Amino acid sequence: MKMKTLTVNAIIAALYVAVSLAVPVLAYGAIQFRLAEMFNHLIIFDKRYFFGIVAGVFITNIFSPNGIYDVLFGVGHSVISLLIVLAVIPLVKKDSHKMIINTLVFTFTMFIIAYQLVLVLGLPFFLTWLTVAGGELAVLLLGIPIFIALNKRLNFSRLLD
């Protein structure tokens, strides 16, 4: 991995952690509104952002009150979702459409996080899936116009070159 790619991914991971831990009450639990999840949209610009996103989730979840479960399930959720998105997006042309697909994949796969919360906190599965998926959907939809605007300025597809 090039030094620039490594550095940019380290910055992405650090930003993910900082944004998540700025309001930790919204980052963990049955009702989540983890603003840093909008960094998941970076994957549509370059697959090399995978490492920064996953590292950010890993480090953030170390601080979770749910312990190792949040690390394992959170990282697992991110890896699975990112791999699904990477498999699907080559078939799509427009970045905005790729971000919508990304949003739908991450929202649907929140059943992984819901299951973790069932195991750790004994919460009801379907209601928990609904609440965590709702937060994920809201954050990622909010992130679409933000990342479209940021991409015009930063050109995420070339930032790692």
Backbone hydrogen bonds, N-H to C=O, Kabsch-Sander energy under -0.5 kcal/mol:
donor,donor_aa,acceptor,acceptor_aa,energy
6,L,2,K,-2.5
7,T,3,M,-2.7
8,V,4,K,-2.7
9,N,5,T,-2.3
10,A,6,L,-2.1
11,I,7,T,-2.2
12,I,8,V,-2.5
13,A,9,N,-2.6
14,A,10,A,-2.5
15,L,11,I,-2.8
16,Y,12,I,-2.6
17,V,13,A,-2.4
18,A,14,A,-2.7
19,V,15,L,-2.8
20,S,16,Y,-2.2
21,L,17,V,-2.9
22,A,18,A,-1.0
23,V,19,V,-0.6
23,V,20,S,-0.7
26,L,23,V,-1.9
27,A,24,P,-1.3
28,Y,24,P,-0.9
32,Q,30,A,-0.6
33,F,26,L,-2.9
35,L,33,F,-1.1
37,E,34,R,-2.2
38,M,35,L,-1.9
39,F,36,A,-2.2
40,N,37,E,-2.0
41,H,38,M,-1.7
42,L,39,F,-2.0
43,I,40,N,-1.4
44,I,41,H,-1.4
45,F,42,L,-1.8
46,D,42,L,-1.3
49,Y,46,D,-1.8
50,F,47,K,-1.7
51,F,48,R,-0.6
53,I,49,Y,-2.3
54,V,50,F,-2.6
55,A,51,F,-2.4
56,G,52,G,-2.0
57,V,53,I,-2.2
58,F,54,V,-2.7
59,I,55,A,-2.6
60,T,56,G,-2.4
61,N,57,V,-2.6
62,I,58,F,-0.9
62,I,59,I,-0.7
63,F,59,I,-0.6
63,F,60,T,-1.3
64,S,61,N,-1.1
67,G,64,S,-1.5
69,Y,66,N,-1.0
70,D,67,G,-1.0
71,V,67,G,-1.2
72,L,68,I,-2.8
73,F,69,Y,-3.0
74,G,70,D,-1.9
75,V,71,V,-2.1
76,G,72,L,-2.2
77,H,73,F,-2.8
78,S,74,G,-2.2
79,V,75,V,-2.9
80,I,76,G,-2.6
81,S,77,H,-2.5
82,L,78,S,-2.8
83,L,79,V,-2.3
84,I,80,I,-2.1
85,V,81,S,-2.5
86,L,82,L,-2.7
87,A,83,L,-1.6
88,V,84,I,-1.6
89,I,85,V,-2.8
91,L,88,V,-1.9
92,V,89,I,-2.0
98,K,94,K,-2.1
99,M,95,D,-2.4
100,I,96,S,-1.7
101,I,97,H,-2.2
102,N,98,K,-2.7
103,T,99,M,-2.6
104,L,100,I,-2.5
105,V,101,I,-2.8
106,F,102,N,-2.6
107,T,103,T,-2.3
108,F,104,L,-2.6
109,T,105,V,-2.5
110,M,107,T,-1.2
111,F,108,F,-1.2
112,I,109,T,-2.0
114,A,110,M,-2.5
115,Y,111,F,-2.4
116,Q,112,I,-1.8
117,L,113,I,-2.3
118,V,114,A,-1.9
119,L,115,Y,-2.3
120,V,116,Q,-2.6
121,L,117,L,-2.3
122,G,117,L,-0.5
122,G,118,V,-1.3
123,L,117,L,-1.1
128,T,124,P,-2.1
129,W,125,F,-3.0
130,L,126,F,-2.2
131,T,127,L,-2.3
132,V,128,T,-2.8
133,A,129,W,-2.4
134,G,130,L,-2.0
135,G,131,T,-1.8
136,E,132,V,-2.1
137,L,133,A,-2.8
138,A,134,G,-2.3
139,V,135,G,-2.4
140,L,136,E,-2.6
141,L,137,L,-2.5
142,L,138,A,-2.3
143,G,139,V,-1.9
144,I,140,L,-1.0
144,I,141,L,-0.6
146,I,142,L,-0.9
147,F,143,G,-3.1
148,I,144,I,-2.2
149,A,145,P,-2.1
150,L,146,I,-2.7
151,N,147,F,-2.2
152,K,148,I,-1.4
153,R,149,A,-1.1
154,L,150,L,-3.4
155,N,151,N,-2.4
158,R,155,N,-1.8
159,L,155,N,-1.0
161,D,158,R,-1.2
